[in-house]
């Protein structure tokens, strides 16, 4: 049966790669269905050679895991593929998620190689959820990371997310707006995202509004009468300095002033934005509209924003679209999901992926992730990946070392240790408290502020310390010695 209404489906259990299902079927046929496995989700490189990334997508991951269920039509479809045994199809009919899951909270700065999600449970189940976990975490973390860079470039000027029409699919527009808000944008033009996630909704007019009236003045006057408390004019439809700004000023005096209202802002969407904003500011100030803000848009990203401000552009806020919502400069967040331990004969045995490419070598065993903060300044000092069960006594000095250049060592003093992986599911039951997006956004801003500026540079950032405990390093070395 063909059904083109896939967008009406809310149960996303079948959003998985086929090989997850064929492996599950094989595990069952080989008696591995109840073997306990541990998987780690991590990423290898920060997009655009940045110094940090931002964790996002955890709530959607939770929603997906909470609703896992194979529908009758799913079973029918899989049966018709003629790939699966009947006992496997029967297993799917009665599927019940029972895994334990840990995740780093949304809004947390994250770094390459760290386990940002950990799943422990029956091998078949932990295997099956790989695709959707990667879809969810990779996409939103990518957009949150890009948005964080853009927000910082604006130096406390608001960033407005305008990317819905350029997003790669409607779900990307909605969840991308969510991720961008976590990272600090002021609001979104995407109405459904604003409604769904309680994000401030932003936007006024397009060039088509101006073109729909006999004159630009008529268009501005009509808008001012319709929205006297939120009057913002797009002034570059015809000629920014010779008609757009003058008509905005004239309407402010002719229409808004008699109503006791003020022109809130103008927006410029094309041209030499440095020159145009400087001249527009002079014209507005000369007309007594010193409180009127200037917004610019047009292919904005962190580099152009930084350049405009360096050149002295008179900009109060930025509208950013395609380069944010698609992370156009590097549109892939390279998260991967790898087995790190498996049960044999009742014992959990560490596992490690070894490769000729050093960056693809994984860390074995079930792990914890710790972040160390300076007790005086609150700044993040380093992260440490340990084996599960290891403890950190933050009342004592701690020596850490670079896992690739072990002679590089650092002693931490006067620090506070925090476990970053928080329990999300216990035996398949969601236990993670659902926070408002505003709370996550505030947490993200606080955590980014705790990173040294050198780590937040756009070019050649300082590498943040992510080290291994001695026990984990020894285990890793023993695997390498055994297999190389």
Buried (B, 14 or more C-beta within 10 A) or exposed (E): EEEEEEEEEEEBBBEBEEEBBBBBBBBBEEEBBEBBBBBBBBBEBBBBEBBBBBBBBBBBBBBBBEEBEBBEEBBEEBBEEEEBEEEBBEBBEEBEBEBBBBBBBBBBBBBBBBBBBBBBBBBBBBBBBBBBBBBBBBBBBBBBBBBBBBBBBBEEBBBBBBBBEBBEEEEBBBBBBBBBBBBBBBBBBBBBBBEBBEBEBBBBBEBEBBEEBEEBBBBBBBBBEEBBEEBBBBBBBBBBBEBBBBBBBBBBEBBBEEEEBBBBBBBBBBBEBBBBBBBBBEBBEEBEBEEBBBBBBBEBBBBBBBEBBEEEBBBBBBBBBBBBBBBBEBEEBBBBBBBBBBBEEEEBEBBBBBEEEEEEBBBBBBBBBBBBBBEEEEEBBBBBBBBBEBEBEBEEEBEBBBBEEEEEEEEBEEBEBEEBBBEBBBEBEBEBEEBEBBEBBBBBBEBBEBBBEEBBEBEEBEEBBBBBBBEBBEBBEEBEEEEE
